[in-house]
Amino acid sequence: MEPQIKKVLKCEEFPKVLKKKEKLAWTSFVAVVRGFLGNQKAENYVDLVQALVRNYGKMGCRMSLKVHILDGHLDKFKDS
């Protein structure tokens, strides 16, 4: 059985129903999942997380405590 997040990311219909700001936020979320939360960290992981925070902010979403801590401590992940 595969994790739920992988099922959500595979869904091709979901992004089609999103408005422009929502699609930007979704694209940012997918980029963070694939480029930061996986086993391999992308070179531009700081940019990915910052884009996620920025795009969710444009939608008027409040930042969860977990994302706030992640955003505030990105420098701690440089050597991991």
Gaussian input, Z-matrix of N, CA and C with variables (Angstrom, degrees):
# hf/3-21g

backbone

0 1
 N
 C     1     B1
 C     2     B2     1     A1
 N     3     B3     2     A2     1     D1
 C     4     B4     3     A3     2     D2
 C     5     B5     4     A4     3     D3
 N     6     B6     5     A5     4     D4
 C     7     B7     6     A6     5     D5
 C     8     B8     7     A7     6     D6
 N     9     B9     8     A8     7     D7
 C    10    B10     9     A9     8     D8
 C    11    B11    10    A10     9     D9
 N    12    B12    11    A11    10    D10
 C    13    B13    12    A12    11    D11
 C    14    B14    13    A13    12    D12
 N    15    B15    14    A14    13    D13
 C    16    B16    15    A15    14    D14
 C    17    B17    16    A16    15    D15
 N    18    B18    17    A17    16    D16
 C    19    B19    18    A18    17    D17
 C    20    B20    19    A19    18    D18
 N    21    B21    20    A20    19    D19
 C    22    B22    21    A21    20    D20
 C    23    B23    22    A22    21    D21
 N    24    B24    23    A23    22    D22
 C    25    B25    24    A24    23    D23
 C    26    B26    25    A25    24    D24
 N    27    B27    26    A26    25    D25
 C    28    B28    27    A27    26    D26
 C    29    B29    28    A28    27    D27
 N    30    B30    29    A29    28    D28
 C    31    B31    30    A30    29    D29
 C    32    B32    31    A31    30    D30
 N    33    B33    32    A32    31    D31
 C    34    B34    33    A33    32    D32
 C    35    B35    34    A34    33    D33
 N    36    B36    35    A35    34    D34
 C    37    B37    36    A36    35    D35
 C    38    B38    37    A37    36    D36
 N    39    B39    38    A38    37    D37
 C    40    B40    39    A39    38    D38
 C    41    B41    40    A40    39    D39
 N    42    B42    41    A41    40    D40
 C    43    B43    42    A42    41    D41
 C    44    B44    43    A43    42    D42
 N    45    B45    44    A44    43    D43
 C    46    B46    45    A45    44    D44
 C    47    B47    46    A46    45    D45
 N    48    B48    47    A47    46    D46
 C    49    B49    48    A48    47    D47
 C    50    B50    49    A49    48    D48
 N    51    B51    50    A50    49    D49
 C    52    B52    51    A51    50    D50
 C    53    B53    52    A52    51    D51
 N    54    B54    53    A53    52    D52
 C    55    B55    54    A54    53    D53
 C    56    B56    55    A55    54    D54
 N    57    B57    56    A56    55    D55
 C    58    B58    57    A57    56    D56
 C    59    B59    58    A58    57    D57
 N    60    B60    59    A59    58    D58
 C    61    B61    60    A60    59    D59
 C    62    B62    61    A61    60    D60
 N    63    B63    62    A62    61    D61
 C    64    B64    63    A63    62    D62
 C    65    B65    64    A64    63    D63
 N    66    B66    65    A65    64    D64
 C    67    B67    66    A66    65    D65
 C    68    B68    67    A67    66    D66
 N    69    B69    68    A68    67    D67
 C    70    B70    69    A69    68    D68
 C    71    B71    70    A70    69    D69
 N    72    B72    71    A71    70    D70
 C    73    B73    72    A72    71    D71
 C    74    B74    73    A73    72    D72
 N    75    B75    74    A74    73    D73
 C    76    B76    75    A75    74    D74
 C    77    B77    76    A76    75    D75
 N    78    B78    77    A77    76    D76
 C    79    B79    78    A78    77    D77
 C    80    B80    79    A79    78    D78
 N    81    B81    80    A80    79    D79
 C    82    B82    81    A81    80    D80
 C    83    B83    82    A82    81    D81
 N    84    B84    83    A83    82    D82
 C    85    B85    84    A84    83    D83
 C    86    B86    85    A85    84    D84
 N    87    B87    86    A86    85    D85
 C    88    B88    87    A87    86    D86
 C    89    B89    88    A88    87    D87
 N    90    B90    89    A89    88    D88
 C    91    B91    90    A90    89    D89
 C    92    B92    91    A91    90    D90
 N    93    B93    92    A92    91    D91
 C    94    B94    93    A93    92    D92
 C    95    B95    94    A94    93    D93
 N    96    B96    95    A95    94    D94
 C    97    B97    96    A96    95    D95
 C    98    B98    97    A97    96    D96
 N    99    B99    98    A98    97    D97
 C   100   B100    99    A99    98    D98
 C   101   B101   100   A100    99    D99
 N   102   B102   101   A101   100   D100
 C   103   B103   102   A102   101   D101
 C   104   B104   103   A103   102   D102
 N   105   B105   104   A104   103   D103
 C   106   B106   105   A105   104   D104
 C   107   B107   106   A106   105   D105
 N   108   B108   107   A107   106   D106
 C   109   B109   108   A108   107   D107
 C   110   B110   109   A109   108   D108
 N   111   B111   110   A110   109   D109
 C   112   B112   111   A111   110   D110
 C   113   B113   112   A112   111   D111
 N   114   B114   113   A113   112   D112
 C   115   B115   114   A114   113   D113
 C   116   B116   115   A115   114   D114
 N   117   B117   116   A116   115   D115
 C   118   B118   117   A117   116   D116
 C   119   B119   118   A118   117   D117
 N   120   B120   119   A119   118   D118
 C   121   B121   120   A120   119   D119
 C   122   B122   121   A121   120   D120
 N   123   B123   122   A122   121   D121
 C   124   B124   123   A123   122   D122
 C   125   B125   124   A124   123   D123
 N   126   B126   125   A125   124   D124
 C   127   B127   126   A126   125   D125
 C   128   B128   127   A127   126   D126
 N   129   B129   128   A128   127   D127
 C   130   B130   129   A129   128   D128
 C   131   B131   130   A130   129   D129
 N   132   B132   131   A131   130   D130
 C   133   B133   132   A132   131   D131
 C   134   B134   133   A133   132   D132
 N   135   B135   134   A134   133   D133
 C   136   B136   135   A135   134   D134
 C   137   B137   136   A136   135   D135
 N   138   B138   137   A137   136   D136
 C   139   B139   138   A138   137   D137
 C   140   B140   139   A139   138   D138
 N   141   B141   140   A140   139   D139
 C   142   B142   141   A141   140   D140
 C   143   B143   142   A142   141   D141
 N   144   B144   143   A143   142   D142
 C   145   B145   144   A144   143   D143
 C   146   B146   145   A145   144   D144
 N   147   B147   146   A146   145   D145
 C   148   B148   147   A147   146   D146
 C   149   B149   148   A148   147   D147
 N   150   B150   149   A149   148   D148
 C   151   B151   150   A150   149   D149
 C   152   B152   151   A151   150   D150
 N   153   B153   152   A152   151   D151
 C   154   B154   153   A153   152   D152
 C   155   B155   154   A154   153   D153
 N   156   B156   155   A155   154   D154
 C   157   B157   156   A156   155   D155
 C   158   B158   157   A157   156   D156
 N   159   B159   158   A158   157   D157
 C   160   B160   159   A159   158   D158
 C   161   B161   160   A160   159   D159
 N   162   B162   161   A161   160   D160
 C   163   B163   162   A162   161   D161
 C   164   B164   163   A163   162   D162
 N   165   B165   164   A164   163   D163
 C   166   B166   165   A165   164   D164
 C   167   B167   166   A166   165   D165
 N   168   B168   167   A167   166   D166
 C   169   B169   168   A168   167   D167
 C   170   B170   169   A169   168   D168
 N   171   B171   170   A170   169   D169
 C   172   B172   171   A171   170   D170
 C   173   B173   172   A172   171   D171
 N   174   B174   173   A173   172   D172
 C   175   B175   174   A174   173   D173
 C   176   B176   175   A175   174   D174
 N   177   B177   176   A176   175   D175
 C   178   B178   177   A177   176   D176
 C   179   B179   178   A178   177   D177
 N   180   B180   179   A179   178   D178
 C   181   B181   180   A180   179   D179
 C   182   B182   181   A181   180   D180
 N   183   B183   182   A182   181   D181
 C   184   B184   183   A183   182   D182
 C   185   B185   184   A184   183   D183
 N   186   B186   185   A185   184   D184
 C   187   B187   186   A186   185   D185
 C   188   B188   187   A187   186   D186
 N   189   B189   188   A188   187   D187
 C   190   B190   189   A189   188   D188
 C   191   B191   190   A190   189   D189
 N   192   B192   191   A191   190   D190
 C   193   B193   192   A192   191   D191
 C   194   B194   193   A193   192   D192
 N   195   B195   194   A194   193   D193
 C   196   B196   195   A195   194   D194
 C   197   B197   196   A196   195   D195
 N   198   B198   197   A197   196   D196
 C   199   B199   198   A198   197   D197
 C   200   B200   199   A199   198   D198
 N   201   B201   200   A200   199   D199
 C   202   B202   201   A201   200   D200
 C   203   B203   202   A202   201   D201
 N   204   B204   203   A203   202   D202
 C   205   B205   204   A204   203   D203
 C   206   B206   205   A205   204   D204
 N   207   B207   206   A206   205   D205
 C   208   B208   207   A207   206   D206
 C   209   B209   208   A208   207   D207
 N   210   B210   209   A209   208   D208
 C   211   B211   210   A210   209   D209
 C   212   B212   211   A211   210   D210
 N   213   B213   212   A212   211   D211
 C   214   B214   213   A213   212   D212
 C   215   B215   214   A214   213   D213
 N   216   B216   215   A215   214   D214
 C   217   B217   216   A216   215   D215
 C   218   B218   217   A217   216   D216
 N   219   B219   218   A218   217   D217
 C   220   B220   219   A219   218   D218
 C   221   B221   220   A220   219   D219
 N   222   B222   221   A221   220   D220
 C   223   B223   222   A222   221   D221
 C   224   B224   223   A223   222   D222
 N   225   B225   224   A224   223   D223
 C   226   B226   225   A225   224   D224
 C   227   B227   226   A226   225   D225
 N   228   B228   227   A227   226   D226
 C   229   B229   228   A228   227   D227
 C   230   B230   229   A229   228   D228
 N   231   B231   230   A230   229   D229
 C   232   B232   231   A231   230   D230
 C   233   B233   232   A232   231   D231
 N   234   B234   233   A233   232   D232
 C   235   B235   234   A234   233   D233
 C   236   B236   235   A235   234   D234
 N   237   B237   236   A236   235   D235
 C   238   B238   237   A237   236   D236
 C   239   B239   238   A238   237   D237

   B1=1.4582
   B2=1.5414
   B3=1.3148
   B4=1.4567
   B5=1.5337
   B6=1.3179
   B7=1.4634
   B8=1.5306
   B9=1.3266
   B10=1.4663
   B11=1.5201
   B12=1.3229
   B13=1.4642
   B14=1.5308
   B15=1.3242
   B16=1.4639
   B17=1.5222
   B18=1.3189
   B19=1.4658
   B20=1.5217
   B21=1.3124
   B22=1.4726
   B23=1.5271
   B24=1.3196
   B25=1.4609
   B26=1.5311
   B27=1.3267
   B28=1.4606
   B29=1.5271
   B30=1.3305
   B31=1.4618
   B32=1.5252
   B33=1.3023
   B34=1.4649
   B35=1.5214
   B36=1.3152
   B37=1.4581
   B38=1.5278
   B39=1.3346
   B40=1.4562
   B41=1.5301
   B42=1.3322
   B43=1.4750
   B44=1.5257
   B45=1.3182
   B46=1.4679
   B47=1.5215
   B48=1.3347
   B49=1.4628
   B50=1.5269
   B51=1.3130
   B52=1.4573
   B53=1.5254
   B54=1.3193
   B55=1.4667
   B56=1.5285
   B57=1.3294
   B58=1.4678
   B59=1.5331
   B60=1.3361
   B61=1.4710
   B62=1.5157
   B63=1.3211
   B64=1.4614
   B65=1.5235
   B66=1.3311
   B67=1.4676
   B68=1.5306
   B69=1.3350
   B70=1.4672
   B71=1.5281
   B72=1.3323
   B73=1.4609
   B74=1.5252
   B75=1.3191
   B76=1.4700
   B77=1.5327
   B78=1.3191
   B79=1.4608
   B80=1.5304
   B81=1.3119
   B82=1.4675
   B83=1.5208
   B84=1.3309
   B85=1.4590
   B86=1.5261
   B87=1.3222
   B88=1.4620
   B89=1.5278
   B90=1.3289
   B91=1.4655
   B92=1.5264
   B93=1.3279
   B94=1.4743
   B95=1.5267
   B96=1.3174
   B97=1.4679
   B98=1.5236
   B99=1.3086
   B100=1.4779
   B101=1.5324
   B102=1.3283
   B103=1.4523
   B104=1.5145
   B105=1.3387
   B106=1.4571
   B107=1.5242
   B108=1.3027
   B109=1.4509
   B110=1.5242
   B111=1.3060
   B112=1.4569
   B113=1.5223
   B114=1.3006
   B115=1.4693
   B116=1.5216
   B117=1.3093
   B118=1.4637
   B119=1.5168
   B120=1.3112
   B121=1.4619
   B122=1.5307
   B123=1.3156
   B124=1.4661
   B125=1.5255
   B126=1.3031
   B127=1.4642
   B128=1.5281
   B129=1.3159
   B130=1.4662
   B131=1.5289
   B132=1.3218
   B133=1.4619
   B134=1.5320
   B135=1.3192
   B136=1.4670
   B137=1.5286
   B138=1.3204
   B139=1.4656
   B140=1.5287
   B141=1.3304
   B142=1.4574
   B143=1.5323
   B144=1.3182
   B145=1.4653
   B146=1.5283
   B147=1.3096
   B148=1.4583
   B149=1.5280
   B150=1.3285
   B151=1.4717
   B152=1.5232
   B153=1.3173
   B154=1.4606
   B155=1.5266
   B156=1.3200
   B157=1.4638
   B158=1.5283
   B159=1.3156
   B160=1.4628
   B161=1.5370
   B162=1.3258
   B163=1.4617
   B164=1.5233
   B165=1.3155
   B166=1.4633
   B167=1.5255
   B168=1.3310
   B169=1.4582
   B170=1.5164
   B171=1.3195
   B172=1.4650
   B173=1.5197
   B174=1.3177
   B175=1.4690
   B176=1.5247
   B177=1.3264
   B178=1.4561
   B179=1.5184
   B180=1.3272
   B181=1.4659
   B182=1.5230
   B183=1.2936
   B184=1.4573
   B185=1.5140
   B186=1.2991
   B187=1.4488
   B188=1.5322
   B189=1.3178
   B190=1.4580
   B191=1.5258
   B192=1.3016
   B193=1.4556
   B194=1.5193
   B195=1.3320
   B196=1.4712
   B197=1.5244
   B198=1.3159
   B199=1.4664
   B200=1.5192
   B201=1.3247
   B202=1.4684
   B203=1.5315
   B204=1.3133
   B205=1.4694
   B206=1.5247
   B207=1.3278
   B208=1.4590
   B209=1.5188
   B210=1.3279
   B211=1.4589
   B212=1.5295
   B213=1.3148
   B214=1.4605
   B215=1.5164
   B216=1.3376
   B217=1.4625
   B218=1.5315
   B219=1.3124
   B220=1.4649
   B221=1.5225
   B222=1.3275
   B223=1.4611
   B224=1.5318
   B225=1.3165
   B226=1.4749
   B227=1.5230
   B228=1.3390
   B229=1.4597
   B230=1.5311
   B231=1.3049
   B232=1.4667
   B233=1.5230
   B234=1.3195
   B235=1.4619
   B236=1.5178
   B237=1.3265
   B238=1.4751
   B239=1.4926
   A1=108.90
   A2=116.78
   A3=119.37
   A4=110.83
   A5=116.87
   A6=120.53
   A7=111.74
   A8=115.90
   A9=121.16
   A10=112.47
   A11=117.38
   A12=119.33
   A13=110.81
   A14=117.39
   A15=120.15
   A16=110.84
   A17=117.07
   A18=120.37
   A19=110.53
   A20=116.07
   A21=120.37
   A22=110.02
   A23=117.04
   A24=120.60
   A25=111.90
   A26=117.54
   A27=121.50
   A28=113.13
   A29=116.97
   A30=121.13
   A31=110.32
   A32=116.43
   A33=121.08
   A34=112.60
   A35=117.72
   A36=121.70
   A37=112.70
   A38=117.25
   A39=121.32
   A40=113.18
   A41=119.56
   A42=119.26
   A43=113.72
   A44=117.31
   A45=121.06
   A46=112.82
   A47=117.48
   A48=120.36
   A49=112.93
   A50=117.29
   A51=121.49
   A52=111.64
   A53=115.03
   A54=120.95
   A55=107.99
   A56=117.06
   A57=121.75
   A58=112.86
   A59=118.01
   A60=120.62
   A61=111.38
   A62=116.55
   A63=120.80
   A64=110.88
   A65=115.53
   A66=119.73
   A67=111.09
   A68=117.06
   A69=120.25
   A70=110.60
   A71=116.40
   A72=120.57
   A73=110.58
   A74=117.10
   A75=121.19
   A76=109.98
   A77=116.57
   A78=121.04
   A79=110.20
   A80=116.96
   A81=121.02
   A82=110.91
   A83=116.57
   A84=120.99
   A85=110.57
   A86=116.59
   A87=121.37
   A88=110.05
   A89=117.08
   A90=121.07
   A91=111.24
   A92=117.31
   A93=120.14
   A94=110.58
   A95=116.90
   A96=120.08
   A97=109.94
   A98=116.58
   A99=120.24
   A100=112.83
   A101=117.65
   A102=119.75
   A103=115.72
   A104=117.12
   A105=118.14
   A106=112.87
   A107=117.23
   A108=119.75
   A109=113.48
   A110=117.76
   A111=121.18
   A112=112.20
   A113=115.20
   A114=120.46
   A115=112.71
   A116=116.92
   A117=120.47
   A118=109.25
   A119=116.62
   A120=122.26
   A121=109.35
   A122=116.40
   A123=121.37
   A124=109.95
   A125=116.20
   A126=121.81
   A127=111.42
   A128=116.57
   A129=121.52
   A130=112.04
   A131=117.56
   A132=120.83
   A133=112.39
   A134=118.08
   A135=120.57
   A136=109.48
   A137=116.68
   A138=121.09
   A139=111.07
   A140=116.72
   A141=120.93
   A142=111.14
   A143=116.40
   A144=120.51
   A145=110.32
   A146=117.61
   A147=120.21
   A148=111.39
   A149=117.23
   A150=120.89
   A151=110.34
   A152=117.10
   A153=121.11
   A154=110.62
   A155=116.56
   A156=121.34
   A157=110.48
   A158=117.08
   A159=121.99
   A160=111.43
   A161=117.04
   A162=120.28
   A163=112.80
   A164=117.17
   A165=118.87
   A166=109.99
   A167=117.24
   A168=120.94
   A169=112.30
   A170=117.43
   A171=121.73
   A172=111.49
   A173=116.51
   A174=120.57
   A175=111.33
   A176=116.89
   A177=120.20
   A178=113.05
   A179=116.62
   A180=120.66
   A181=109.83
   A182=114.56
   A183=119.29
   A184=108.36
   A185=115.60
   A186=121.03
   A187=109.29
   A188=116.29
   A189=119.31
   A190=108.92
   A191=115.96
   A192=120.50
   A193=111.23
   A194=117.00
   A195=120.85
   A196=111.51
   A197=116.98
   A198=120.48
   A199=110.09
   A200=117.18
   A201=121.14
   A202=110.27
   A203=117.31
   A204=121.23
   A205=110.37
   A206=117.20
   A207=120.98
   A208=110.70
   A209=116.63
   A210=121.26
   A211=111.22
   A212=117.28
   A213=121.23
   A214=114.76
   A215=116.94
   A216=120.07
   A217=113.00
   A218=117.66
   A219=120.54
   A220=112.94
   A221=116.49
   A222=119.64
   A223=111.53
   A224=118.75
   A225=122.66
   A226=111.78
   A227=117.27
   A228=121.43
   A229=112.72
   A230=118.33
   A231=121.08
   A232=113.48
   A233=118.04
   A234=120.81
   A235=113.54
   A236=118.42
   A237=118.43
   A238=112.35
   D1=129.92
   D2=-178.61
   D3=-89.51
   D4=152.64
   D5=179.98
   D6=-60.27
   D7=151.55
   D8=-177.63
   D9=-60.54
   D10=-36.90
   D11=-177.68
   D12=-61.72
   D13=-36.99
   D14=178.48
   D15=-66.04
   D16=-36.32
   D17=177.38
   D18=-65.05
   D19=-42.53
   D20=-179.87
   D21=-63.97
   D22=-43.16
   D23=-178.21
   D24=-66.36
   D25=-28.60
   D26=-179.73
   D27=-77.50
   D28=-19.03
   D29=-177.11
   D30=-62.75
   D31=119.93
   D32=-179.36
   D33=-89.19
   D34=-19.30
   D35=-177.43
   D36=-80.26
   D37=-34.04
   D38=-175.01
   D39=-55.90
   D40=-52.68
   D41=-178.84
   D42=-61.63
   D43=-23.86
   D44=-177.85
   D45=-68.77
   D46=-24.72
   D47=-177.30
   D48=-96.01
   D49=0.41
   D50=-177.27
   D51=-85.34
   D52=148.40
   D53=173.28
   D54=-79.94
   D55=173.17
   D56=-173.29
   D57=-55.67
   D58=-51.99
   D59=-179.26
   D60=-64.26
   D61=-38.89
   D62=179.27
   D63=-65.31
   D64=-39.54
   D65=-179.97
   D66=-66.91
   D67=-38.02
   D68=176.46
   D69=-62.55
   D70=-42.47
   D71=178.93
   D72=-65.89
   D73=-41.24
   D74=179.22
   D75=-64.30
   D76=-44.55
   D77=179.45
   D78=-61.47
   D79=-40.27
   D80=177.53
   D81=-64.70
   D82=-42.30
   D83=178.81
   D84=-60.63
   D85=-46.74
   D86=179.77
   D87=-61.11
   D88=-41.94
   D89=179.82
   D90=-62.70
   D91=-39.75
   D92=178.67
   D93=-68.30
   D94=-42.02
   D95=179.34
   D96=-60.61
   D97=-46.27
   D98=-176.09
   D99=-79.22
   D100=-31.89
   D101=-173.09
   D102=-104.15
   D103=-1.95
   D104=-178.12
   D105=-138.78
   D106=-41.07
   D107=-174.53
   D108=-86.20
   D109=-8.59
   D110=179.43
   D111=-82.47
   D112=-166.39
   D113=-179.90
   D114=-72.20
   D115=-26.72
   D116=-178.40
   D117=-116.54
   D118=131.35
   D119=-177.79
   D120=-94.75
   D121=128.99
   D122=178.74
   D123=-69.05
   D124=152.39
   D125=178.56
   D126=-60.23
   D127=-33.40
   D128=-176.17
   D129=-100.49
   D130=32.52
   D131=-175.44
   D132=-59.30
   D133=-33.24
   D134=178.59
   D135=-63.84
   D136=-44.66
   D137=178.56
   D138=-62.45
   D139=-38.74
   D140=-179.56
   D141=-62.40
   D142=-46.87
   D143=-178.97
   D144=-68.12
   D145=-40.75
   D146=179.43
   D147=-64.63
   D148=-37.69
   D149=176.46
   D150=-65.88
   D151=-38.84
   D152=177.46
   D153=-59.68
   D154=-49.73
   D155=-179.76
   D156=-62.05
   D157=-44.16
   D158=-179.45
   D159=-63.33
   D160=-46.14
   D161=-176.77
   D162=-70.71
   D163=-34.78
   D164=175.33
   D165=-70.57
   D166=-33.97
   D167=176.38
   D168=-63.77
   D169=-37.46
   D170=178.31
   D171=-62.82
   D172=-27.61
   D173=178.09
   D174=-83.15
   D175=-7.30
   D176=-178.98
   D177=87.00
   D178=13.70
   D179=-179.72
   D180=-79.17
   D181=141.78
   D182=173.35
   D183=-82.90
   D184=148.12
   D185=-178.32
   D186=-82.44
   D187=130.85
   D188=176.08
   D189=-68.13
   D190=158.99
   D191=179.31
   D192=-58.45
   D193=-39.84
   D194=-179.57
   D195=-62.66
   D196=-44.37
   D197=179.80
   D198=-68.61
   D199=-38.20
   D200=177.76
   D201=-60.73
   D202=-45.19
   D203=178.86
   D204=-65.38
   D205=-43.13
   D206=177.73
   D207=-59.30
   D208=-48.15
   D209=-179.07
   D210=-62.47
   D211=-38.34
   D212=-178.15
   D213=-78.27
   D214=-12.13
   D215=-176.36
   D216=-124.91
   D217=25.50
   D218=-179.45
   D219=-59.55
   D220=-30.40
   D221=-179.34
   D222=-65.24
   D223=-21.56
   D224=-179.48
   D225=-74.00
   D226=-16.01
   D227=-176.28
   D228=-93.46
   D229=-2.19
   D230=-174.47
   D231=-58.41
   D232=-39.95
   D233=-176.05
   D234=-96.27
   D235=-0.93
   D236=-176.87
   D237=-83.53

